[in-house]
Amino acid sequence: MWLSKEVFMNEIICADSAQILKSLPDNYVDLTLTSPPYDDLRDYRGYTFDLRTISRELLRITKEGGVVVWVIGDSTMEGNETGTSFKQALAFKDIGFNLHDTMIYEKTPRFPDQMRYSQAFEYMFVFSKGKPKTINLIKDHKNKLDSHNSGTRISDRKRDGTLAGKIRTEPRAFSTRWNVWKISNGFMKSTTDLIAYEHPAIMPESLARDHIISWSNEGDLVLDPFAGSGTTLKMAKLRRRNYLGIEISPKYCEIIKKRLKIHDNHTLELFSGVPESLLINKLNNLHE
């Protein structure tokens, strides 16, 4: 039985995601952004997750054109990588999701490895229910061309192999960023909220913010079924989205509530009023 939509808006629910998702209406969520426990971390403070049920429920509750961003890596066990990320990506495709993009989150390696190159990335699988209805690509990749290159002739190869000359008359300072995102992570880099570090795996705020900007609009509903330290919820609120967080651990639910309360009276008011276009311009300027 579905509960009223108001119950599932701007709330943190401390419960099993597989059960709560079953109570959500069809075609309800605009964007899901989450990083699920995986491999040896799937035993999560004594809790386990039914990922098969969760993935199927996500397909049902996601709006047509909605997006699920699934941030995940692989563990190495007895010298063998698990391949969990690939298995889950294929499972999402098998049930009907479209794999819109396979992105890379480049991060600082935590542990040196004498047997292989240090692990420095996770996958960010961007699934969509049909064609994405919202695409706000961030343009902060600084181009090599600048004003003195105006009028430069460039070449483009035709399908038959011949070259066709083109004139670039208005070079742009920035183009769309690539799908490999280098993001600072670690203590006081993922976030400056000290309370968040009571959780062992914090999603960097900039990662959450940029996906929220990219795949949703103001007023949309952003879901995190593995809410953890609450980063997705905080950044959704900052960007004037509605949010819904589900977290099975009572300890982590308290962290989320305290973290959001810290920002209710100051930071959220200060930064939630910044128009999206100005924020994107600020992102661009960081790369000048």
TORBABA-517756 format. One record per residue (C-alpha): x, y, z; residue number from 0. Coordinates in pm, 1 decimal, always signed. Example, Ala and Ser with C-alpha at 12.3 -4.5 7.8 and 13.67 -1.06 7.14 Angstrom:
<recs>
<rec <+1230.0 -450.0 +780.0> 0>,
<rec <+1367.0 -106.0 +714.0> 1>,
</recs>
This chain:
<recs>
<rec <+0.0 +0.0 +0.0> 0>,
<rec <+138.0 +339.8 -95.2> 1>,
<rec <+147.5 +621.6 +155.1> 2>,
<rec <+77.8 +984.2 +63.3> 3>,
<rec <+349.2 +1161.4 -133.9> 4>,
<rec <+391.9 +1416.2 +145.7> 5>,
<rec <+530.7 +1142.3 +369.8> 6>,
<rec <+816.8 +1093.8 +126.5> 7>,
<rec <+925.5 +1452.5 +75.3> 8>,
<rec <+1218.8 +1619.3 +252.3> 9>,
<rec <+1243.2 +1337.0 +503.3> 10>,
<rec <+1502.7 +1099.9 +643.1> 11>,
<rec <+1358.4 +753.6 +697.8> 12>,
<rec <+1550.9 +513.5 +918.8> 13>,
<rec <+1456.0 +176.1 +775.1> 14>,
<rec <+1537.8 -90.8 +517.9> 15>,
<rec <+1545.1 +64.9 +169.5> 16>,
<rec <+1403.4 -245.4 +3.1> 17>,
<rec <+1089.9 -217.2 +215.6> 18>,
<rec <+1047.6 +161.5 +198.7> 19>,
<rec <+1091.9 +175.2 -178.2> 20>,
<rec <+799.9 -65.3 -215.1> 21>,
<rec <+578.6 +198.2 -51.8> 22>,
<rec <+671.1 +473.7 -297.2> 23>,
<rec <+435.7 +552.7 -587.7> 24>,
<rec <+522.9 +463.9 -945.9> 25>,
<rec <+711.5 +726.1 -1149.0> 26>,
<rec <+782.3 +940.0 -842.4> 27>,
<rec <+1156.8 +1016.3 -825.3> 28>,
<rec <+1345.9 +1244.8 -1065.0> 29>,
<rec <+1700.8 +1153.2 -961.2> 30>,
<rec <+1855.8 +886.4 -742.5> 31>,
<rec <+2214.1 +953.7 -637.9> 32>,
<rec <+2375.9 +697.6 -411.5> 33>,
<rec <+2685.3 +494.9 -330.7> 34>,
<rec <+2577.6 +152.7 -202.7> 35>,
<rec <+2785.0 -67.8 +27.1> 36>,
<rec <+2956.9 -337.2 -175.1> 37>,
<rec <+3168.5 -651.7 -143.6> 38>,
<rec <+3320.1 -681.9 +204.7> 39>,
<rec <+3130.0 -366.3 +302.5> 40>,
<rec <+2792.7 -521.7 +228.4> 41>,
<rec <+2779.2 -635.7 +590.8> 42>,
<rec <+2703.3 -283.4 +701.0> 43>,
<rec <+2699.9 -245.5 +1082.0> 44>,
<rec <+2533.9 -586.2 +1089.8> 45>,
<rec <+2283.8 -504.5 +813.0> 46>,
<rec <+2265.7 -652.3 +465.7> 47>,
<rec <+2086.7 -527.2 +155.5> 48>,
<rec <+1864.8 -687.6 -105.1> 49>,
<rec <+2014.8 -513.5 -407.1> 50>,
<rec <+1803.3 -712.6 -652.6> 51>,
<rec <+1482.4 -582.1 -499.0> 52>,
<rec <+1620.6 -230.6 -464.4> 53>,
<rec <+1723.4 -207.9 -831.2> 54>,
<rec <+1381.6 -326.9 -949.7> 55>,
<rec <+1201.5 -86.0 -718.8> 56>,
<rec <+1420.9 +199.4 -843.2> 57>,
<rec <+1310.2 +125.4 -1197.9> 58>,
<rec <+944.9 +133.8 -1091.5> 59>,
<rec <+959.4 +456.0 -888.9> 60>,
<rec <+1185.1 +650.5 -1126.7> 61>,
<rec <+997.5 +890.1 -1354.1> 62>,
<rec <+1016.4 +836.3 -1728.8> 63>,
<rec <+1337.7 +1012.3 -1824.9> 64>,
<rec <+1462.3 +1004.7 -1466.2> 65>,
<rec <+1819.8 +914.2 -1377.5> 66>,
<rec <+1995.8 +688.0 -1126.6> 67>,
<rec <+2361.2 +765.9 -1051.3> 68>,
<rec <+2522.6 +457.2 -894.8> 69>,
<rec <+2869.5 +524.4 -749.9> 70>,
<rec <+3057.5 +202.5 -685.3> 71>,
<rec <+3399.0 +39.3 -686.6> 72>,
<rec <+3545.9 -309.2 -656.2> 73>,
<rec <+3734.1 -479.1 -377.0> 74>,
<rec <+4034.4 -703.7 -430.8> 75>,
<rec <+4003.1 -1032.4 -246.1> 76>,
<rec <+4288.4 -1282.9 -242.0> 77>,
<rec <+4447.2 -1111.4 -539.9> 78>,
<rec <+4129.9 -1107.7 -748.9> 79>,
<rec <+3907.1 -808.2 -816.6> 80>,
<rec <+3542.3 -887.1 -750.5> 81>,
<rec <+3395.7 -721.2 -1059.6> 82>,
<rec <+3092.7 -620.1 -853.4> 83>,
<rec <+3064.7 -287.9 -1037.7> 84>,
<rec <+3029.0 -456.6 -1377.2> 85>,
<rec <+2786.1 -716.8 -1244.7> 86>,
<rec <+2560.1 -450.5 -1099.6> 87>,
<rec <+2576.4 -233.5 -1413.1> 88>,
<rec <+2471.2 -528.2 -1628.9> 89>,
<rec <+2196.4 -617.2 -1380.6> 90>,
<rec <+2051.3 -265.5 -1411.2> 91>,
<rec <+2055.6 -297.0 -1790.2> 92>,
<rec <+1893.8 -640.2 -1778.1> 93>,
<rec <+1589.5 -513.2 -1587.8> 94>,
<rec <+1530.1 -224.2 -1828.1> 95>,
<rec <+1752.2 +69.1 -1736.1> 96>,
<rec <+1947.8 +245.5 -2008.7> 97>,
<rec <+2319.6 +286.5 -1934.7> 98>,
<rec <+2341.7 +651.6 -2033.6> 99>,
<rec <+2706.9 +703.0 -1936.8> 100>,
<rec <+2990.5 +525.2 -1759.3> 101>,
<rec <+3175.9 +794.0 -1568.1> 102>,
<rec <+3488.6 +784.9 -1354.4> 103>,
<rec <+3534.8 +942.5 -1012.7> 104>,
<rec <+3910.5 +993.4 -981.8> 105>,
<rec <+4012.8 +1013.7 -617.8> 106>,
<rec <+4320.6 +1010.5 -398.8> 107>,
<rec <+4441.4 +652.7 -336.9> 108>,
<rec <+4396.7 +554.2 +26.2> 109>,
<rec <+4638.4 +264.2 +48.0> 110>,
<rec <+4957.4 +192.5 -151.0> 111>,
<rec <+4961.6 -145.6 -320.6> 112>,
<rec <+5284.0 -334.9 -386.8> 113>,
<rec <+5120.1 -587.0 -620.9> 114>,
<rec <+4929.3 -356.0 -858.3> 115>,
<rec <+4882.9 +10.3 -940.1> 116>,
<rec <+4713.7 +195.8 -655.4> 117>,
<rec <+4337.1 +208.2 -683.3> 118>,
<rec <+4244.6 +569.8 -760.4> 119>,
<rec <+3893.5 +563.3 -902.8> 120>,
<rec <+3536.7 +445.8 -870.3> 121>,
<rec <+3269.3 +408.3 -1135.7> 122>,
<rec <+2975.5 +645.7 -1158.6> 123>,
<rec <+2717.8 +459.8 -1365.9> 124>,
<rec <+2451.4 +696.2 -1497.1> 125>,
<rec <+2137.1 +493.5 -1567.4> 126>,
<rec <+1822.8 +641.8 -1715.7> 127>,
<rec <+1464.2 +526.6 -1756.0> 128>,
<rec <+1440.2 +590.0 -2126.9> 129>,
<rec <+1600.5 +905.0 -2259.3> 130>,
<rec <+1706.3 +1145.5 -1979.0> 131>,
<rec <+1454.6 +1426.0 -1943.9> 132>,
<rec <+1702.2 +1664.5 -1781.7> 133>,
<rec <+2059.1 +1720.2 -1900.1> 134>,
<rec <+2241.5 +2026.7 -1763.9> 135>,
<rec <+2598.5 +1952.3 -1867.2> 136>,
<rec <+2855.4 +2157.9 -1678.9> 137>,
<rec <+3089.4 +2349.7 -1908.7> 138>,
<rec <+3407.9 +2402.2 -1709.5> 139>,
<rec <+3668.4 +2231.5 -1930.4> 140>,
<rec <+3907.5 +2510.9 -2026.4> 141>,
<rec <+3976.2 +2515.1 -2399.0> 142>,
<rec <+4322.7 +2575.8 -2539.6> 143>,
<rec <+4183.0 +2820.0 -2793.6> 144>,
<rec <+4151.2 +3180.7 -2676.5> 145>,
<rec <+4073.3 +3515.9 -2836.8> 146>,
<rec <+4389.7 +3539.9 -3046.9> 147>,
<rec <+4291.7 +3210.8 -3217.1> 148>,
<rec <+3975.3 +3361.3 -3363.3> 149>,
<rec <+3951.6 +3280.9 -3731.1> 150>,
<rec <+4187.5 +2982.5 -3704.6> 151>,
<rec <+4127.8 +2722.4 -3972.4> 152>,
<rec <+4070.8 +2374.9 -3837.4> 153>,
<rec <+4024.6 +2050.2 -4027.9> 154>,
<rec <+3751.7 +1793.8 -4000.7> 155>,
<rec <+3776.2 +1458.2 -4174.2> 156>,
<rec <+3477.6 +1352.1 -4386.2> 157>,
<rec <+3346.1 +997.3 -4395.6> 158>,
<rec <+3530.8 +934.7 -4723.7> 159>,
<rec <+3861.5 +1029.6 -4559.7> 160>,
<rec <+3908.0 +1371.3 -4721.7> 161>,
<rec <+3966.6 +1681.7 -4512.1> 162>,
<rec <+3725.3 +1973.1 -4504.5> 163>,
<rec <+3849.2 +2306.1 -4372.1> 164>,
<rec <+3635.0 +2499.6 -4125.2> 165>,
<rec <+3676.9 +2842.3 -3971.9> 166>,
<rec <+3631.3 +2885.4 -3598.7> 167>,
<rec <+3506.7 +3239.4 -3564.4> 168>,
<rec <+3398.0 +3250.0 -3198.5> 169>,
<rec <+3615.9 +3026.7 -2982.4> 170>,
<rec <+3465.6 +2939.7 -2644.8> 171>,
<rec <+3669.0 +2967.7 -2327.6> 172>,
<rec <+3506.7 +2654.2 -2182.8> 173>,
<rec <+3349.2 +2340.2 -2318.7> 174>,
<rec <+3163.0 +2052.2 -2154.3> 175>,
<rec <+3372.3 +1875.7 -1893.1> 176>,
<rec <+3480.5 +1519.0 -1962.4> 177>,
<rec <+3328.1 +1216.0 -1794.4> 178>,
<rec <+3633.3 +1161.7 -1572.8> 179>,
<rec <+3586.0 +1382.3 -1265.7> 180>,
<rec <+3892.7 +1444.6 -1049.8> 181>,
<rec <+3754.3 +1524.7 -706.5> 182>,
<rec <+3939.1 +1596.2 -383.7> 183>,
<rec <+3845.8 +1356.0 -108.6> 184>,
<rec <+3956.3 +1276.5 +242.6> 185>,
<rec <+3950.8 +1460.0 +573.8> 186>,
<rec <+3819.2 +1817.1 +539.7> 187>,
<rec <+3817.1 +1777.6 +161.3> 188>,
<rec <+3503.4 +1570.2 +109.6> 189>,
<rec <+3324.8 +1810.0 +344.9> 190>,
<rec <+3405.5 +2054.3 +624.5> 191>,
<rec <+3125.3 +1910.3 +839.7> 192>,
<rec <+3315.9 +1736.8 +1118.1> 193>,
<rec <+3018.1 +1527.8 +1223.1> 194>,
<rec <+3012.0 +1360.9 +881.1> 195>,
<rec <+3343.1 +1188.8 +954.6> 196>,
<rec <+3168.4 +966.4 +1206.8> 197>,
<rec <+3066.9 +776.3 +892.7> 198>,
<rec <+3343.9 +562.7 +733.0> 199>,
<rec <+3271.4 +647.3 +366.9> 200>,
<rec <+3172.0 +1005.3 +284.3> 201>,
<rec <+3060.4 +1104.3 -62.9> 202>,
<rec <+3240.3 +1429.5 -157.1> 203>,
<rec <+3001.3 +1723.5 -160.9> 204>,
<rec <+3123.1 +1846.9 -499.0> 205>,
<rec <+3050.3 +1507.2 -657.1> 206>,
<rec <+2692.9 +1510.9 -525.4> 207>,
<rec <+2640.1 +1875.9 -616.3> 208>,
<rec <+2754.0 +1836.2 -975.6> 209>,
<rec <+2542.0 +1527.8 -1042.7> 210>,
<rec <+2239.4 +1700.3 -890.0> 211>,
<rec <+2296.0 +1999.9 -1116.3> 212>,
<rec <+2353.1 +1777.4 -1420.2> 213>,
<rec <+2049.2 +1548.8 -1398.7> 214>,
<rec <+1777.3 +1742.5 -1212.1> 215>,
<rec <+1609.3 +2081.3 -1189.2> 216>,
<rec <+1493.4 +2294.8 -898.8> 217>,
<rec <+1188.0 +2145.2 -732.5> 218>,
<rec <+1271.0 +1789.4 -843.7> 219>,
<rec <+1288.4 +1501.4 -597.6> 220>,
<rec <+1632.8 +1354.6 -527.2> 221>,
<rec <+1653.7 +1015.7 -354.3> 222>,
<rec <+1939.0 +845.9 -172.7> 223>,
<rec <+1839.4 +493.8 -59.9> 224>,
<rec <+2176.9 +446.4 +115.6> 225>,
<rec <+2193.5 +791.7 +271.2> 226>,
<rec <+2504.8 +728.4 +481.8> 227>,
<rec <+2636.2 +1062.4 +609.8> 228>,
<rec <+2369.1 +1260.3 +424.0> 229>,
<rec <+2577.6 +1431.9 +155.2> 230>,
<rec <+2323.2 +1378.1 -123.3> 231>,
<rec <+2044.9 +1518.2 +94.5> 232>,
<rec <+2243.4 +1822.5 +201.5> 233>,
<rec <+2345.8 +1912.8 -152.6> 234>,
<rec <+1994.0 +1855.7 -284.5> 235>,
<rec <+1861.7 +2097.7 -25.8> 236>,
<rec <+2131.3 +2351.8 -109.3> 237>,
<rec <+2029.7 +2340.4 -475.8> 238>,
<rec <+1659.1 +2384.7 -398.1> 239>,
<rec <+1559.7 +2025.7 -473.8> 240>,
<rec <+1330.6 +1814.7 -259.6> 241>,
<rec <+1503.6 +1516.9 -103.4> 242>,
<rec <+1432.9 +1177.5 +43.7> 243>,
<rec <+1691.7 +980.5 +236.2> 244>,
<rec <+1665.0 +620.4 +351.2> 245>,
<rec <+1924.2 +483.8 +591.2> 246>,
<rec <+1905.1 +156.0 +780.6> 247>,
<rec <+2151.6 +244.3 +1058.9> 248>,
<rec <+2003.6 +450.2 +1346.2> 249>,
<rec <+2350.7 +586.7 +1421.4> 250>,
<rec <+2393.0 +723.2 +1070.6> 251>,
<rec <+2037.6 +858.4 +1067.9> 252>,
<rec <+2129.8 +1071.5 +1368.3> 253>,
<rec <+2443.2 +1194.7 +1189.5> 254>,
<rec <+2231.6 +1302.7 +892.3> 255>,
<rec <+1974.7 +1483.1 +1106.6> 256>,
<rec <+2243.6 +1669.2 +1301.1> 257>,
<rec <+2432.2 +1753.7 +984.2> 258>,
<rec <+2128.1 +1902.7 +811.5> 259>,
<rec <+2027.6 +2090.0 +1126.8> 260>,
<rec <+2370.6 +2257.0 +1143.6> 261>,
<rec <+2304.4 +2420.1 +807.5> 262>,
<rec <+1935.2 +2496.3 +842.9> 263>,
<rec <+1976.5 +2844.2 +986.4> 264>,
<rec <+2283.3 +2971.2 +801.6> 265>,
<rec <+2456.1 +2790.1 +520.6> 266>,
<rec <+2145.1 +2655.4 +352.9> 267>,
<rec <+1987.4 +3000.7 +349.0> 268>,
<rec <+2310.3 +3157.8 +226.2> 269>,
<rec <+2387.9 +2924.1 -60.0> 270>,
<rec <+2048.7 +2788.7 -160.4> 271>,
<rec <+1968.2 +3135.9 -292.1> 272>,
<rec <+2250.4 +3127.5 -546.6> 273>,
<rec <+2101.7 +3082.5 -896.0> 274>,
<rec <+2217.4 +2769.7 -1075.5> 275>,
<rec <+2363.5 +2973.7 -1362.8> 276>,
<rec <+2583.2 +3171.5 -1123.2> 277>,
<rec <+2702.0 +2855.0 -952.4> 278>,
<rec <+2799.5 +2703.3 -1286.5> 279>,
<rec <+2984.9 +3024.8 -1375.6> 280>,
<rec <+3168.4 +2996.0 -1045.8> 281>,
<rec <+3267.7 +2639.3 -1134.7> 282>,
<rec <+3398.4 +2769.8 -1467.1> 283>,
<rec <+3603.4 +3041.7 -1301.1> 284>,
<rec <+3771.8 +2789.4 -1073.4> 285>,
<rec <+3945.5 +2652.7 -1383.7> 286>,
<rec <+4069.3 +2983.7 -1524.1> 287>,
</recs>
